[in-house]
Amino acid sequence: MDTSKTKRFKMEMRRLAERNTKRAAEPNQAASLWTESDFSPKQLLRHLDTNPIGQLLQLIAALPEVRYDKIEKARRELWISEEALDMRLDMALDRVFEDIVTHHE
C-alpha cells in the first residue's frame, strides 16, 4: 500500500536518478563512476524493497507527521504559568483517582 510519503519518496528517487543521469551525460564533467544503466530509476525502484538503505528510507517515510502546532501549543502553555500547569495536573489526577474509586466499588 503506497502512502503519500512513499509516493513522495519514490518521486524524489526518480528525480534524483534523472538528475544524476543528466550530470553523467554532460560533456564538461569528468567521467562518472556510474553509467546510465547502473543508476536507472527503474532499477532503484525495483530494488527499493531489498536494499537496506531503501528499506530504511521507506520506514522513515512511513513515520507519522509531526504535529508542530500541538508542540507549540504545549510549549506556550508551559511558559504561561507553572501554577496553571500544577492546577491542571491536580485536576487530571483527581479524575484518575475518581475513576479508580468508582470502578473498584
Backbone as numpy.savetxt, mean C-alpha at the origin, in Angstrom:
# Nx Ny Nz CAx CAy CAz Cx Cy Cz
-8.07 -12.23 -8.48 -8.93 -11.06 -8.48 -8.03 -9.82 -8.48
-8.20 -8.98 -9.46 -7.40 -7.76 -9.56 -8.06 -6.63 -8.78
-7.31 -6.11 -7.81 -7.78 -4.94 -7.10 -7.30 -3.71 -7.86
-7.77 -2.56 -7.45 -7.33 -1.34 -8.13 -5.84 -1.13 -7.95
-5.31 -1.52 -6.78 -3.87 -1.37 -6.55 -3.08 -2.31 -7.46
-3.58 -3.54 -7.64 -2.90 -4.49 -8.51 -2.91 -3.99 -9.94
-4.04 -3.45 -10.36 -4.12 -2.90 -11.72 -3.16 -1.74 -11.90
-3.10 -0.86 -10.89 -2.16 0.27 -10.97 -0.72 -0.22 -11.00
-0.44 -1.25 -10.20 0.91 -1.81 -10.16 1.29 -2.39 -11.52
0.38 -3.15 -12.13 0.67 -3.74 -13.44 0.86 -2.66 -14.49
0.04 -1.62 -14.42 0.16 -0.52 -15.38 1.51 0.19 -15.20
1.93 0.37 -13.96 3.21 1.02 -13.70 4.36 0.15 -14.18
4.25 -1.16 -14.01 5.28 -2.08 -14.50 5.39 -2.00 -16.02
4.24 -1.94 -16.70 4.27 -1.80 -18.16 4.93 -0.49 -18.57
4.58 0.58 -17.87 5.14 1.89 -18.20 6.66 1.90 -18.00
7.12 1.32 -16.91 8.56 1.26 -16.66 9.27 0.41 -17.70
8.65 -0.70 -18.05 9.27 -1.57 -19.06 9.35 -0.86 -20.41
8.29 -0.14 -20.78 8.31 0.60 -22.05 9.36 1.70 -22.01
9.49 2.38 -20.89 10.49 3.43 -20.77 11.90 2.86 -20.90
12.14 1.74 -20.25 13.46 1.11 -20.34 13.75 0.60 -21.75
12.72 0.11 -22.43 12.89 -0.35 -23.81 13.25 0.83 -24.71
12.59 1.97 -24.49 12.90 3.16 -25.28 14.32 3.65 -25.02
14.72 3.62 -23.76 16.08 4.04 -23.42 17.12 3.15 -24.10
16.84 1.85 -24.11 17.79 0.91 -24.71 17.89 1.14 -26.22
16.82 1.64 -26.81 16.81 1.84 -28.26 17.44 3.17 -28.68
17.68 4.08 -27.73 18.26 5.37 -28.08 19.71 5.21 -28.52
20.11 5.84 -29.64 21.46 5.65 -30.18 22.55 6.34 -29.34
22.24 7.39 -28.60 23.26 8.13 -27.86 23.69 7.43 -26.57
22.91 6.50 -26.10 23.25 5.83 -24.86 24.13 4.62 -25.13
24.89 4.25 -24.09 25.72 3.06 -24.20 24.84 1.83 -24.33
25.41 0.75 -24.80 24.65 -0.48 -24.98 24.06 -0.92 -23.64
22.82 -1.28 -23.67 22.12 -1.69 -22.45 22.49 -3.11 -22.07
22.39 -3.39 -20.78 22.65 -4.75 -20.32 21.51 -5.69 -20.70
20.31 -5.14 -20.84 19.15 -5.95 -21.20 18.76 -5.69 -22.63
18.40 -6.72 -23.31 17.85 -6.54 -24.64 16.35 -6.37 -24.51
15.72 -5.98 -25.57 14.28 -5.75 -25.53 13.54 -7.02 -25.16
14.00 -8.15 -25.65 13.31 -9.41 -25.35 13.53 -9.84 -23.91
14.64 -9.40 -23.28 14.90 -9.77 -21.89 13.99 -9.02 -20.93
13.52 -7.87 -21.31 12.81 -6.99 -20.39 11.47 -6.55 -20.96
10.75 -7.47 -21.57 9.47 -7.10 -22.18 8.38 -7.05 -21.11
7.40 -6.18 -21.29 6.31 -6.09 -20.31 5.54 -7.41 -20.18
5.40 -8.13 -21.28 4.67 -9.40 -21.22 5.38 -10.39 -20.31
6.70 -10.45 -20.42 7.45 -11.36 -19.56 7.36 -10.94 -18.10
7.45 -9.64 -17.85 7.34 -9.16 -16.47 6.01 -9.55 -15.85
4.94 -9.33 -16.59 3.61 -9.64 -16.07 3.40 -11.14 -15.94
3.96 -11.91 -16.85 3.80 -13.36 -16.82 4.51 -13.95 -15.60
5.67 -13.41 -15.25 6.45 -13.95 -14.14 6.26 -13.19 -12.84
5.29 -12.31 -12.80 5.03 -11.52 -11.61 4.67 -12.40 -10.42
3.90 -13.46 -10.66 3.47 -14.32 -9.57 4.60 -15.22 -9.06
5.57 -15.54 -9.90 6.64 -16.44 -9.48 7.88 -15.71 -9.00
8.04 -14.47 -9.36 9.20 -13.68 -8.97 9.02 -13.19 -7.54
10.01 -13.43 -6.64 9.85 -12.99 -5.25 9.63 -11.48 -5.11
10.30 -10.69 -5.91 10.10 -9.24 -5.84 8.70 -8.89 -6.32
8.25 -9.56 -7.37 6.89 -9.34 -7.86 5.85 -9.71 -6.82
6.08 -10.81 -6.11 5.16 -11.22 -5.06 5.13 -10.20 -3.94
6.31 -9.69 -3.57 6.38 -8.67 -2.53 5.63 -7.41 -2.95
5.83 -7.00 -4.19 5.14 -5.80 -4.68 3.63 -6.00 -4.73
3.19 -7.22 -5.04 1.76 -7.49 -5.02 1.21 -7.43 -3.60
1.98 -7.93 -2.64 1.55 -7.83 -1.24 1.44 -6.38 -0.80
2.42 -5.58 -1.19 2.40 -4.16 -0.84 1.19 -3.48 -1.48
0.92 -3.82 -2.73 -0.23 -3.22 -3.42 -1.55 -3.63 -2.79
-1.58 -4.79 -2.12 -2.82 -5.27 -1.51 -3.07 -4.69 -0.12
-2.10 -3.95 0.43 -2.29 -3.36 1.75 -3.42 -2.35 1.72
-4.13 -2.22 2.83 -5.24 -1.24 2.84 -4.71 0.19 2.75
-5.58 1.04 2.25 -5.23 2.45 2.14 -5.05 3.05 3.53
-4.13 3.98 3.65 -3.93 4.68 4.92 -4.97 5.79 5.00
-5.67 5.85 6.11 -6.70 6.87 6.30 -6.07 8.07 6.99
-5.43 8.93 6.20 -4.74 10.10 6.74 -5.69 11.03 7.47
-6.94 11.10 7.01 -7.90 11.97 7.68 -8.15 11.51 9.12
-8.22 10.20 9.34 -8.43 9.70 10.70 -7.19 9.93 11.57
-6.01 9.77 10.97 -4.78 10.00 11.71 -4.70 11.46 12.15
-4.99 12.36 11.24 -4.95 13.80 11.56 -5.99 14.16 12.61
-7.17 13.57 12.53 -8.22 13.84 13.51 -7.77 13.39 14.89
-7.18 12.20 14.97 -6.70 11.70 16.26 -5.58 12.59 16.81
-4.69 13.03 15.95 -3.61 13.93 16.40 -4.17 15.24 16.94
-5.16 15.81 16.23 -5.77 17.06 16.69 -6.44 16.87 18.05
-7.16 15.75 18.20 -7.84 15.50 19.46 -6.85 15.33 20.60
-5.71 14.71 20.32 -4.71 14.55 21.37 -4.11 15.90 21.75
-3.97 16.77 20.80 -3.38 18.08 21.07 -4.36 19.01 21.79
-5.66 18.80 21.61 -6.65 19.71 22.21 -6.49 19.74 23.72
-6.58 18.57 24.31 -6.49 18.56 25.76 -6.37 17.13 26.26
-5.42 16.95 27.16 -5.30 15.63 27.76 -6.45 15.37 28.71
-7.00 16.44 29.27 -8.13 16.29 30.18 -9.34 15.73 29.44
-9.58 16.24 28.23 -10.69 15.74 27.43 -10.45 14.27 27.06
-9.21 13.93 26.77 -8.88 12.55 26.44 -9.11 11.65 27.65
-8.68 12.11 28.84 -8.90 11.33 30.06 -10.39 11.11 30.30
-11.19 12.15 30.07 -12.62 12.03 30.26 -13.22 11.00 29.30
-12.78 11.03 28.05 -13.28 10.06 27.06 -12.86 8.64 27.42
-11.63 8.47 27.88 -11.17 7.14 28.28 -11.97 6.63 29.47
-12.25 7.51 30.43 -13.06 7.12 31.58 -14.46 6.68 31.13
-15.05 7.42 30.21 -16.37 7.07 29.70 -16.33 5.71 29.00
-15.27 5.48 28.19 -15.16 4.21 27.49 -14.99 3.05 28.46
-14.17 3.26 29.50 -13.99 2.20 30.51 -15.28 1.94 31.27
-16.02 3.00 31.59 -17.31 2.81 32.26 -18.24 1.97 31.41
-18.28 2.22 30.11 -19.13 1.43 29.20 -18.70 -0.03 29.17
-17.39 -0.26 29.12 -16.88 -1.64 29.09 -17.25 -2.36 30.38
-17.02 -1.71 31.52 -17.36 -2.34 32.80 -18.86 -2.59 32.91
-19.66 -1.65 32.47 -21.12 -1.82 32.50 -21.53 -2.99 31.63
-20.91 -3.12 30.46 -21.22 -4.23 29.57 -20.83 -5.56 30.20
-19.69 -5.60 30.87 -19.24 -6.83 31.53 -20.19 -7.21 32.64
-20.58 -6.24 33.46 -21.47 -6.50 34.60 -22.83 -6.97 34.11
-23.39 -6.36 33.10 -24.72 -6.74 32.64 -24.72 -8.11 31.96
-23.62 -8.50 31.36 -23.57 -9.82 30.70 -23.29 -10.95 31.68
-22.75 -10.65 32.86 -22.41 -11.70 33.82 -23.40 -11.80 34.97
-24.49 -11.09 34.88 -25.49 -11.16 35.96 -26.37 -12.35 35.82
